[in-house]
Amino acid sequence: MNYPFWDVPHIGSGWVIGLIAIFHVMISHFAVGGGLYLPLTEHKALREGRKDWLEILRKHAKFFLVLTGVFGAVSGVGIWFAIGLTHPEGTSALIHNFVFGWAMEWVFFMLELTTAAVYYYTWGRIPNQLHLKIGYFYAFTSFFTLFIINGILTFMLFPGKPWLEVAGTGQEASRFWQAFFNPTFWPSLGLRCMACVSLAGVWALLSCSRINGDDQPQLKTSMVRWSAKWLLPSFLTLPLFFGWYLWEVPESQRALLQLGISTISSGVFSQLTRASFIVMSSSIVVVAVVYLFAWRSPRDLAIPHAIGVLFLALCATGSTEYAREMLRKPYVIGGYMYSNGVRKTAVAKNNENGYLATTPWIAKTTPELENMARGEAMFRGQCMSCHTRDSYRSMTRLLAGRNRETIGNLLKILHEYALESPYRKFMPPLVGTPAEIDSLADYLTVISQAPEPEAKPKLAAAPKEAKPN
Amino acid sequence: MKTLFTSVYAWVDERLGLEEIQAFARKKRVPLHAQSFWYYWGGISLFFFIMQAVTGVLLMVYYRPGPDAYESVRQITYDMNFGWLIRSTHSWSANLMLGAVFIHMFSVYFMKAYRQPREFGWWSGLALLILATVFGFSGYLLPMDDLAYFATKVGLEVPASAPVIGPLIAKLVRGGTEVGAHTVQRFYTLHVVILPALFIPILMFHLWLVQKHGNAVPPAEENKPVAQRRSIPFFPNFVIKDVAVWLIALNVLAVLAAIFPWDLGPQADALRPAPKGIHPEWYFMSQFQVLKVMGDWMRGTLGEVVGVLLFTGGMVAWFLVPLYDPNKSSGRKARQATYFGLAVLAVLIITTIWGYAAL
């Protein structure tokens, strides 16, 4: 029973998505911001008659095309592979509700890729004004890929009441636009647009750092300073967009920022709060460092300096994406589906009929599992999208020192899911019959004891014939 | 506002001579070449030391050495507002400082910046490195959790194994025959009084030497005609870049402290068996592994003695390199010194990785 609960050693399947997503965001946001940077800069160079700028821009356009067209596109597809394996239920829900959204996104995506290639390969071969128009058309298409994916991502944080009213009735498509333009859509779009503009400047600094400041001091100074200015709009407006975003986030999710659960996150602040702290510090530091490295000493800007700035931008975008993911807890689709893939409306059914009997990932023809195999199946189904056995969010570490009784009590708290339970803020409810939960407790007791290798109990796997329905 | 600032500046300048300092800083120049990147590592080490001092003072407000040590660290971590962040920043900056010092030391070595007239810069730098590792060792015990207790116990067995004076030294440091509340108080005194009292004057001496002799340039750059060598003014150009690098270092520290807060294990209990995989901090791992391997190869205490002698011999050779390779010439001795440096680097990396792999 490996599929669909993906067993990734050390980092867990969630971090596979996380790493690809952080890499992808750095490039895809550059694809949007850089889409504006290129024609605007070309426009400025043509207006001011700066032929030396155009030569640098042409090289930057090549770098842009390769980075966004190859690495951006491949990592984007990689995310879908990874989420399909890690969270099939959540992915299924997204596909069922947003299939036309994705169709629209793909139209713009294909236009974006094509236009980027046309923009680069027609450099100096067609009239300047036509070339500029191609550049602006690229900016338009790339913006709309962001516009659409932003609707889908913000839907996952909170789909809004109109959609939740019909969720699970088969009428979800009738509220497509309400779900798309959900409460956090516009502030999130503003935040992302500003991040795109900043990243355009950050990546451009990398290209500009290659200009020889001794041979072409005027060129380097002017281009480095022009690129550095691209960080200014976000520096001025990000706090406003961030405040607006938090205002629109449901109160229950906003409360996570003030939460401290020592058993879930080390220290007294939640992981979300600590990630938000990094977002703020990195965003401020990146602007300060660009000012010192690029604005104050443009001629001396070297590749290591530009890489330092890129690293800070990576910290800022990475922690923002992490914080956004954490803000969804305990849901994967706000108010509709919990992070363990259980729909809110299906909790009672799972408790009554049994999780393993209800989940589509165990064949109904499978013979009754023995105790350990049942516990492992419960662990794979309900824990492994967030936890690993002994690495990231390790069950061995989190349950260390607990015996069978205390583990059973913890599972009881998660199963009862009382309103006052501190775990309720972060953790989804544990569903299943008492026998299934007992099996899970037995299984967790065994894996959390970190036995000697020679005494390692054989953890039973599900029968080979078990297949998803 | 500007007039007020100008007046205040003029008032201070008249009394302290700020203009003279500025003029001096502008006159001072920093070489610019392909290896200039390595010049920042001394400053990064200094930055992390400052972070250590600031967060250390804040921790001292609530830390209680002695029998209450563990409870006070628990309170700092879980009860005090932002206590976890201060403690985590202190611990991470200690490790980052040592990492930066190692990078600084090897960059100085391979740029041959230990040569005449910079010998005292090299020796004072090594003294600072040794003191920094003692800072790390003494600070590691202070939380008195399980890991700290047993790691210190094992760590103190190394000096105890030295012939004749070893047991005496170990007893003196422990404050008895076993690691306990007295050891914490001694380590605390060492950590916050004795070591800073030694470290800060040597650091000042080290910085003064850098100022006196200026930045060394690598041999390849030295061979260029003076007219072809490039440099930038120390103030404001280099200072601006240094501040930017410090900001990056601050952000690295913030990321590590926030995303991976320093853990606090269960309270130390001498009656419990030592936890599995007990090991020293990464900067002692190489020595730990060499001693372990020597102990496996040779019977009795002979292995430990050979291991200690090997390391001591290596350190003495490392210390005396400026006397062996003193001149600007790039002859046989210079090449041998470079090979020795590469060998030391390789041994440190390999034995450290080996040590972690063998846990």
Interface residues (C-beta under 8 A of the other chain):
Chain A: D214 S262 S266 G267 V268 F269 Q271 R274 A275 F277 I278 S281 S282 V285 A288 V289 L292 F293 R296 S297 D300 P304 H305 G308 F311 L312 C315 S319 G401
Chain B: L32 F37 T77 Y78 D79 W84 L85 S88 R230 I232 P236 N237 I240 K241 V243 A244 V245 L247 I248 L250 N251 A254 V255 A258 I259 P261 D263 P266
